[in-house]
Amino acid sequence: MDSNKPLAIDVKNLKKSFNGKPAVRDVSLSVRTGEIFGFLGPNGSGKTTTIRMLCGLLTPDSGSGTCLGKDIIRESQAIKLEVGYMAQRFGLYDDLSIEENLSFIARLYGVSNRKEVVKSTIENLGLTKRAKQLAGTLSGGWKQRLALSAALLHKPKLLLLDEPTAGVDPKARRDFWGKIHKLATHEGITTLVSTHYMDEAERCHRLAYIADGKILVRGTDQEIIQSSNLTTWQVRGENLSSLMEKLQKLPGVDQTVLFGNLLHVSGKNADLLEKNIAPFRSSYQWQKVEATLEDVFISLVPNNNFDNHTD
Amino acid sequence: MILISWQRLLAVIVKEFIQMRRDRVTFAMIIMIPLIQLMLFGFAINTNPKYLPTAVLAADQSDFTRTIVRSLENTEYFRINPKITTEKAAHKALALGRTQFIVSIPPNFTRDLLRGERPQILLEADATDPVATGSAIAAIRSLAQQNIFSSLLTSNLQFTQYYAAKSPIELVVHPAYNPENITQYNIVPGLLGVVLTMTMVVITSMCMTRERERGTMENLLATPVRPLEVIIGKIAPYIIVGYIQLVLILLASRFIFQVPMQGSVWLLVLVSLPFIAANLSVGLTFSSLATNQLQAAQLAMFFFLPSLLLSGFMFPFYGMPQWAQTLGSILPLTHFLRIVRGIVLKGNGFSLVWHDLWQILTFMVVAVGVGVKRYRKTLD
């Protein structure tokens, strides 16, 4: 990524509370033009609230910044014209047809050649024969595709996608990411996307991890993994869950994550970790591996304390 | 085979109670609606209305005429308004529905009475609502049959002889606006206001809440559309719906129920607009208070019920106690009913309609203000 490009999103110290409960405590983000920026974090960490503040749906309690060079507080109306937003929930009308939904959105944005734009959008979706079908009768994957097309009708420069692939099958998810990358490469569209999927996180140019309303870490996936100073051992063998229980009690073992037939044992202090796992080395296959994003993110929220969540 | 598992049944029942308790608005309605109904039906509603506003035009003043006035008041059906003294003012009050009766005592009443000529007394009644005036007219009729002056003139032998067989006065009753006492004349035009209130409030409160409940509001607000555009855009189609209802009811009123149209249809169409707008604004306010469509429907009911009962649609307005009349005067339906009945049955023009129209306009302005303010709040 060329770091000299202007910033599509540049916000500092955003804060937002609901009824005295802080949802976003202090968020600063800078997203470069043409970049696909992944926004990760546990449920209720403030991802949705942050995205809503960026597209003018919510006014921040404090903080400032720009979106596409426009002030997020004073120029939210101008920002809306150039931003495509996809909410977590399907935001189109179940009781309007595919065509009527697109036509409605196109009208709101004042898209010129509305009829042709809607027609070609439906063609590109491959839904020409189902144009008159009610949107509510579509499957989850098709709804998501339709919602993305609707968000792109007015040719936005920035896409804000809030967990766009939640509940969508792997094939549809892959197609979706293919499309996002194509938009970034060919049309220079910037995307800020929140997700819970690690494979999706790896497809982003840069990432930020938010927990409890604060950004804990940011950078490319490699930068994040390296900065974590996490040493990870991958263990293969029989009866890994009982091994996991034993390992968890040892000093130097900060976290253990079971991935089916593999166990990841990680710790910040590499020497202490290696010393303490030594007694178990003989009965299992141990291999030192690079920590994955998932290891890093889990290590960022050590005590998954439910009480801290606002959701 | 056991068809019902008590444990499972209990699980469902317990769950329903928990949800009922969580939904504060619904819970409040479960308590409030019976209470309101009790208050309205128990205290406010009176099918035998008493103390009806009455104007007395006495062209002759004597102990005899004062006796008449006192006797009227003693029946408890008539409450005489001493402020109305001229014929013009009395007839305006009758046209506006501010007074229910005008009692006219002719000049030379006392002289004719003493001569034994049985002078006439004219009772003009606003008969648009036959129920409201029926008992009072019966009361004055029985009054006219008695010799109400007996205590005044026991010494006057000649007088006692005159009126030994018949009553000393002749009562002429003139039921104005609805001489045949046809109930439909009152109900059918009134229904216009009731139907408009019901549909307008219910529909708007639901259609905004639906948008939020289904999650489409968020998407809508992320587009450049402004709140006022959403509000007006959502309300405008229902104004047209309101007018379709208006036309349907007016046609039915004319051709099915044969209700005569004394005034201007165009005036009625014009003055309906602020009434429709006022109800839509109430719906808008409810939609910003309710979190789901069920709540919205209940809030609409909460407004509709007093409107129906306190406006004078179902029960005579002046039969209600003062607090209920005051409450009823706030509701736009009360004034709209007077306007509609005024135009349809009395042929009232704009200058008379205005007396009720400004109250609807005031209500509308307040409701729009509250509605828009509340609505904007929900966005953040």
HADDOCK unambig.tbl for C-alpha pairs under 7 A between the chains (distance, minus, plus):
assign (segid A and resid 55 and name CA) (segid B and resid 222 and name CA) 6.71 0.50 0.50
assign (segid A and resid 57 and name CA) (segid B and resid 221 and name CA) 6.61 0.50 0.50
assign (segid A and resid 57 and name CA) (segid B and resid 222 and name CA) 6.07 0.50 0.50
assign (segid A and resid 58 and name CA) (segid B and resid 380 and name CA) 5.35 0.50 0.50
assign (segid A and resid 59 and name CA) (segid B and resid 380 and name CA) 6.90 0.50 0.50
assign (segid A and resid 77 and name CA) (segid B and resid 224 and name CA) 6.00 0.50 0.50
assign (segid A and resid 80 and name CA) (segid B and resid 222 and name CA) 6.40 0.50 0.50
assign (segid A and resid 80 and name CA) (segid B and resid 223 and name CA) 5.80 0.50 0.50
assign (segid A and resid 80 and name CA) (segid B and resid 224 and name CA) 5.42 0.50 0.50
assign (segid A and resid 81 and name CA) (segid B and resid 224 and name CA) 5.92 0.50 0.50
assign (segid A and resid 85 and name CA) (segid B and resid 222 and name CA) 6.65 0.50 0.50
assign (segid A and resid 87 and name CA) (segid B and resid 219 and name CA) 6.64 0.50 0.50
assign (segid A and resid 89 and name CA) (segid B and resid 215 and name CA) 6.35 0.50 0.50
assign (segid A and resid 91 and name CA) (segid B and resid 215 and name CA) 5.77 0.50 0.50
assign (segid A and resid 91 and name CA) (segid B and resid 216 and name CA) 4.36 0.50 0.50
assign (segid A and resid 91 and name CA) (segid B and resid 218 and name CA) 6.96 0.50 0.50
assign (segid A and resid 91 and name CA) (segid B and resid 219 and name CA) 5.10 0.50 0.50
assign (segid A and resid 92 and name CA) (segid B and resid 216 and name CA) 5.80 0.50 0.50
assign (segid A and resid 93 and name CA) (segid B and resid 216 and name CA) 6.61 0.50 0.50
assign (segid A and resid 108 and name CA) (segid B and resid 223 and name CA) 6.87 0.50 0.50
assign (segid A and resid 108 and name CA) (segid B and resid 224 and name CA) 6.79 0.50 0.50
assign (segid A and resid 108 and name CA) (segid B and resid 225 and name CA) 6.28 0.50 0.50
assign (segid A and resid 109 and name CA) (segid B and resid 223 and name CA) 7.00 0.50 0.50
assign (segid A and resid 109 and name CA) (segid B and resid 224 and name CA) 6.54 0.50 0.50
